[in-house]
Amino acid sequence: MTGALTRAGRGLLEARPLTAERGVSRYAEGSARVRLGHTEVLATVSVEHKVPAHMRGQKEGWLMAEYSMLPRSTRERMNRERNLQNGRRHEIQRLLGRTFRSALDLGPFRGQTLIVDCDVIEADGGTRVTSILAGYAALHDLCGRLVAGGTLRVSPLVHPVGAISVGLIGGEIRLDLDAAEDAAASADLNVVATAGGLLLEAQGGAEGSPLDPETYIEMLRAGLSGAALLLAEMRQQIG
């Protein structure tokens, strides 16, 4: 193990401590707060009774996601993201939107748009995977409320989804990188998967030297297993 990048007692394929709580907002239709190590994300779901132009007349609703990092989510204060053309922000929002639309049957939401807002309160690596976990937990909260209130008979969450980061440091595969590990990785992936270990998306690759396909596949397999385990742990906490 690289000496300067110790893992505080956790193994190379172990995630950081996870805490998850849903129903944390008085006003949002669904909400959750998830902390993974020192990375913390607040997610809320809002329901609007309208859809974008491309969804008008369709038999299902729409879902979109927004992502932001609060000014003191990092060691040095960052400016608020007022530039809507921020490339990283848009990339993450598209990832979140694809993930949540894969998890949810939007048929019961015809004529409605679900907006999932993921705000990073504190960042120490893995903000996009923590946002996926928090957003899923907030959707779980929304659907649970709709079923409990009699609006829906069954939950439209059809595919529980989770995510985890995977990195290669000194030839070793590690799961759930913190910021220091992420900066040192020669290759990294963000793996998004279902509870059953099916792949939704893998983002990333080599940071320097090319990566051989066998190592990439090994990293992907570790990520699929790790994402499923992390999701199972969160689902136990959110009920």
C-alpha positions, -999 to +999 in steps of 0.1 A: +000+000+000+013+035-008+025+048+025+011+083+024-024+070+014-034+049+044-070+039+047-076+043+084-080+006+090-103-002+060-093-027+034-086-019-002-120-031-013-140-016+016-161+015+014-159+044+039-185+045+067-219+053+053-248+071+070-281+077+053-313+094+065-345+101+045-373+126+051-349+153+062-367+182+045-401+196+057-410+209+022-397+186-005-418+158-017-389+134-011-355+140+006-324+123+020-290+131+034-261+107+028-226+108+042-199+086+028-167+091+047-163+129+048-184+135+016-220+146+024-248+152+000-283+165+005-309+154-021-344+166-026-372+156-050-397+182-063-427+173-083-439+198-109-472+194-127-458+200-162-434+183-186-408+196-211-420+201-246-406+168-259-427+149-233-460+165-241-486+139-250-465+110-238-478+083-215-452+089-188-436+118-170-401+131-170-372+133-145-343+157-145-314+162-120-294+192-109-261+191-091-241+217-072-213+221-047-218+246-019-192+273-015-175+257+016-179+221+006-142+222-001-111+233+019-110+267+001-142+286-006-154+282-042-177+306-059-213+297-064-219+280-098-237+308-116-223+297-150-249+273-164-223+262-190-201+245-164-189+214-182-183+192-151-217+202-136-235+193-168-217+160-171-227+150-136-263+161-140-266+140-171-252+110-153-276+115-124-306+120-147-298+088-167-293+068-135-326+079-118-346+074-150-333+039-152-344+032-116-379+046-118-411+037-138-422+072-149-456+059-160-474+069-128-461+104-132-477+112-165-478+150-170-454+156-142-417+163-139-396+151-110-366+173-103-338+157-082-315+183-066-282+170-053-262+196-033-228+187-020-224+199+016-189+186+021-166+170-005-138+145+000-139+125-032-168+106-046-193+134-049-211+120-079-215+085-065-227+099-031-251+121-051-264+089-068-269+072-034-286+103-019-308+109-050-320+073-049-327+075-012-347+107-018-367+090-046-373+061-022-386+086+003-410+102-023-423+068-035-428+056+001-449+087+009-470+082-022-477+046-014-484+053+023-508+081+013-527+060-011-517+079-042-499+049-056-506+012-050-471+000-055-437+018-056-425+028-091-389+023-080-382-008-101-344-010-100-325-001-068-293+017-080-261+024-063-226+036-073-190+035-061-156+048-072-128+025-082-091+035-085-058+020-094-029+032-071+005+016-073-009-014-091-036-020-064-073-017-070-091+004-044-128+011-038-144+044-027-115+068-031-112+098-009-098+130-025-061+122-018-065+088-033-084+101-063-056+126-070-030+098-069-048+072-090-033+062-123-068+051-134-103+056-120-139+046-127-173+056-113-194+025-115-232+027-114-250-006-109-283-022-098-287-041-066-284-073-086-250-063-099-261-053-134-241-024-150-259+009-157-228+030-164-190+032-160-173+065-163-135+069-164-103+053-175-065+058-175-052+091-161-017+087-175-003+055-190-027+033-210-046+007-191-047-029-201-081-044-207-078-071-181-071-046-153-100-025-165-124-055-163-110-063-129-117-028-117-152-029-132-160-062-115-148-048-082-170-017-087-201-038-095-196-058-063-188-027-042-218-007-055-242-035-047-228-039-012-229-001-005-265+001-018-276-028+004-261-011+034-279+022+026-312+004+020-310-011+055-307+024+069-335+041+049-360+013+054 
